[in-house]
Amino acid sequence: MRHSSRVATLLAVAALPLALTACSSGSSDASTGASTGASASAKPAKVKDVNAGLATGTQLKQALAPASTFPAGLALEADGSADSGAQFVSPSGKNTGKPDCTRLGGTSWIQATGLEGGVSFAQNDYATTDKTQEVAQEIDEFKGGAAAAMMKDLRSVAAACATFTDTEAHATVKVTGRSTPGLGDEAYTMTLTSGAWQNGTTLLAVRSGTAVVTVLSTAGSDNGAASARKVTTQVLGSLKDIKTA
């Protein structure tokens, strides 16, 4: 799960403005005598906003699919919701080693690429009481071409993780991947199956501009395919409304 590491990052970012304020206060007192005259009337240099056009975690949270989109019997998981709030965060460095294929079985399965996530995110999970069916949704915003690079990385993960071992069930999991037309700017689906499971898992990733929507579903007799697509379609529509507002 990604919650603990991302929350730690957010706390560090939240503390940064306080530290900067303290430093700024001390330096201004020391230089008061030398900063009169021309410098007092000089206009500050305009700084380019590198996050211009990107949605914050607070905005992305509003784009997540509502409860009515999920199959009957699934309810919001109290500990499965998280977002990056109103601030943007710096993504962690990418682990370029062999993919951790077991992450494909978790709600934040995008981490199988070795990257924690984007500069903002929002996610939550819905599940049945007995946890036999689950649907998890997540939206990550990326700078520049990083969203397209993430989609490329997910395709690489599917190839590298053609089979892996489910450490809980001690069973072999088979992964098949395919491009999926008709969703966003590009979409990719992975289907996970195992003889030890009652039902398979559908992982659907869709890029919409600078955002990547990822959904995991085990709900339904079709390996979760229909419910994954329904939730993803809802999120894409809401995301478009937020970006064009």
N, C-alpha and C positions, 0 to 999 in steps of 0.2 A: 504494500500500500504506500502511497506517496505522501499521505497527510503529514506525518511527523517531520520529515525532512523539509517539506515546503513551508510548514508553519515556522520552523526554526529560521528559515531564510526570511520570511516576512517579518519576524520579530527583529532580526538584525537590521533590515531595511527601515523599520519604524524607528529604531533607535538612532539611525544616522542623522536625521535632521536636527535632533537635539545636540549631538556632538558638534555638528557644523555651526549651530547657533552659538554654542559656547566659545568655539574658536574665533568666530567672527566678532563676537563682542570684545574679546581681549585684544585682538589686533587693531580694531578700530580705535580703542582708547589710546593705544600706544602711538598711533599715527595721526591723531587729531590735529596736532600743531602743524604737521607738514602737508595736510590734505586740504587746506583752505585755498581759495582762489579759483584757478582754472579747473582743478579736479572736481570741485564741488558742482560745477555746472556741466561737466562732461557727461554725455549719455553713455550708459553701460552698453557693452557690445551685445548684439542680438545673438542668442544661442539657439542653434537649430534643435528642434524637438525631434529626437530620434524615434520617439514612439507615436508621432503624429499619425492619426488614422487608425490606430490600434485600439481595440476595446479593452477596458479594464476588467478585472475579475468581477467587480460589482455589476458591470454591464453584462458580462457573459453569464452570470448567474441568472439574469432575467431571461436569457435565451434558452436555458435548459428546458426540456420537455416537461409539461405538467403531469400530475398523477393520472389524469384522465387518458393519457397516451399509452399507459402501460397496461399489460394484461390484467384481468381480474384476479384478485388474490394476492397481488404484489403490493407491498407497502414501503414507504420511504424508510430507509435504514437510518436510525438516529446518529450513528457514528460514521456515516459514509459521505457526508456533505462537507465540502471545503471549497474555498476560493481565495484568490490573491487580493481581494479588496480593491481599494481605489488606487493603490500604488502599483507601479510596474517593478518587476524584480529582474535581477540578472540571472540568466539560466546558468546552471552549473556546467562545468566542462564535460565533454562527451567521453565516455569510456569506449575506446576503440578496440577493446579486446573482443573475444568471442561472445556473441549474444547470450544473455541469460534466458534461455528458452522457457524456463519455469515461470517467468513473469507473464507469459501469455495467458496464464490461468488466473491472473489477478485483475482487479478492476482498473488499475492504472497500467494497463498492458503496453501502453506506448513506451514505457521505460525499457522494454526489451531491446530498443534501439541503442541503449547506452546513454541516452540523454534524459535528464530529469523532466524537462518540459520547456514551455515557452516563457515569455516575459509576463504573461498573465494567464490565469486559468480558472475554471469553475467545474465542479463535478458533484454528482450524487449517485446513490444506488437504491434500487428497489428490489425487494426479495419476498418470497413467501415465508411464512412463520418457520417452517422446517428447513429453510435455506436450500431446498431442492431446485428452485428456479430463481434466477436472478437476472436483472437487466441493469447495467451501469452505463452512465453517460458522462462524457468529459469534453470540454472545449479548451484548446490551447491556442494562444496567439503567438505568432513568431514575427521577427523582424525580417525585412527584405525577402530573400529567396529561401529562408530557412524552412518555411512550411513545405515547399516543394521538395527540399532536401529530406525532410522528415518522411514524406511519402515514399521517396526512393529507398530510404533506410528500412522502412517497414517491408517493402518487397524483398530486400536482402535478408531480413530476419526470417521471412517465410521460407526462403530457400535454405538458409542455414539451419533452421529448426524443423526440417521435414519430418523428423521424429525426435521425440525427447521423452524423458521419464517423469511421470506425475509422482512426485515424492510422497504425496499423501496416500494415494491408492496403490503405489508401487506398480504402476502399469505403464505400458508404452502408449504414447499419444501420437497420432498422425496429424500432420498439418498440411492442408492444401490451400493455395492462394490463387486468386484470379482478379483481374481488373474488372470493375463493375461500372457499366455505363449508366447514364441518366441521373447521376447524383453529383452536384457541385462541379468544380473545375476538374477534379479527378477523384476516383474512388477505388478502394482496394478491399477485398474481403478475404479473410482467412477463416477456414472451418477446421475446428479441432474435434477429433473423434477418438474414442478408445473403447475396446471391448469390455473394459471394466466399468464404463459409465452407462447410466440409464439413458442419457441424452447427450448430444454433442454441444459444442459452443461455437457461436458465430462472433467473429471480431470484424467490425466494419469501420474503416477509416475513410473520411472524406475531407478533401481540402476545398475550402471556399475562400479564395483570396489568400489572406495571410493567416487564416485560422484553420486548424485541423480538428475535426469532430471525430471522436472515437467512441464506439459503443460496443459493449460486451453483452451477449444475451445467451441464456440457456433455457429460455422460456418457450414452450411449444414443442410439438413433435417433429419439427423440421430443423432441429439443431439450433433453434432460436433465430433463424433467418428472417422470418416475417416481422417479428417484433423488433429486431435490430433495425431493419429498414424503416419501419414506421416511426420509431423514436428519432432516428437520424433525419428523416424527412422533416419532421416537426422542428427539430433544432435548426436545420438549415434555413427554414422559413423565418423563424424568429430571429436568427442571427442576421439575416438580410435586412429585416425591419430595423434592428438596432444600428446597423452600419449606415443605413440611409436616412435615419431620423435627423 
